[in-house]
Amino acid sequence: MTLLVNHPQRPEIRERLRQNIVLRRLTTKAFDELEAALAVVDYRKGDVLLSQGAHEMEQYFVLDGVLKRVVASPEGKEMILRFAKEDDMDTSYAAWKLRTPAPYSIRCVTKARVAKLSLQHWADFLEAHPDLKEDFEYEVMFLMSEVMAHTITLHLLDAPGRVHRFVRKHADLAERVPKKELASYLNLSAETLSRLKQSGKI
């Protein structure tokens, strides 16, 4: 873990962060303030950024790679709720505000580089920048509605319909997410996904 201000690739990382869905409207002055608190971390495929049930939480901005948000039952059955890629973010902000444990895990689908800071520090920064807070909280609500729409889709659409919806909404991820992960997200077996592809139904 390296603070962004000390990172050897600082100019490139700054440029990437300026394209982030949440940070792109920040003024240069505000971005400079935030930069001092950001740490840059390189993760391997499968690494855990946040564990379900944790109380220590952080705000994540994806620089490279793909993350997944996963919820697990007590029996160990898992469901992938969403993916996040470059210029996107992930968070457990709602749980942190409610003072409840993290309701899901965040893990790496691929190797990834992430800029992060504690949610306490992020919340303090948001309070000092009301426009950013409004943008961020809108994005949090949008992500929650997307997760709900995805969950409903699993019940209403047949297998080919689920695949077509994913490709339509996330064409840039369709070839990047391993087939096993994609099948899990769509509540299919990897064999079913492969069979649909071979039969020309997707």
C-alpha positions, 0 to 999 in steps of 0.5 A: 500500500502506497499513499498516492502522493508518494506513488511513482505513477502519481500523474497517471493515477491522478489522471485516472481518478479524475475520470472516476464516476464520482470524482470527475466533477471535483475541483483541482483544489478539492482533488488535491485535498483528497489525494493526501488521504488516498492509498493505492493498492495492487491486489491479486485475483481473488483477494478480499478487499472487504469481508462480509460482517466487517465493521472496519470499512473503506471507500474504493475507487477502481483504477484497473481491473474488475471487482465483485460484490458478493453476499454469502448465506450462513451455509456458504452459498454465494450470490454476486450482486454486481461488478465494478471496473475502471472508473467505477467505485464500490463502497459499504457506505449505507451500512457504515452510516447505519452502523451495521456490519458490512452486508457483503464482501468485495473481492477481486475478479481479476488482478486490480489496482484500487485507490482507497480511504477509510469511510470515516475520512471519506464521510468527513471529506463529503461533509466539506464538499456538499456537491460531491456528497450529493453526487456520491449519494445519488450513485450509492442509491443508483447502485442499490437500485441496480442490484435490486433490478438484477435480483428481480431479473433472476426471477423474471427472465429465463437463462438466455434473457438474463445473458442478453440483458447482461450483454446489453447493459455491460457489453464492456464486461461480457468478455472480461469476466470469467465465464464461471463468475458470469454464470454465478452472477446470472444464477446459472451453472457454467455448463448451462452458460456454455451450452447456451453459447454452443446452441446459438441461443446467446 
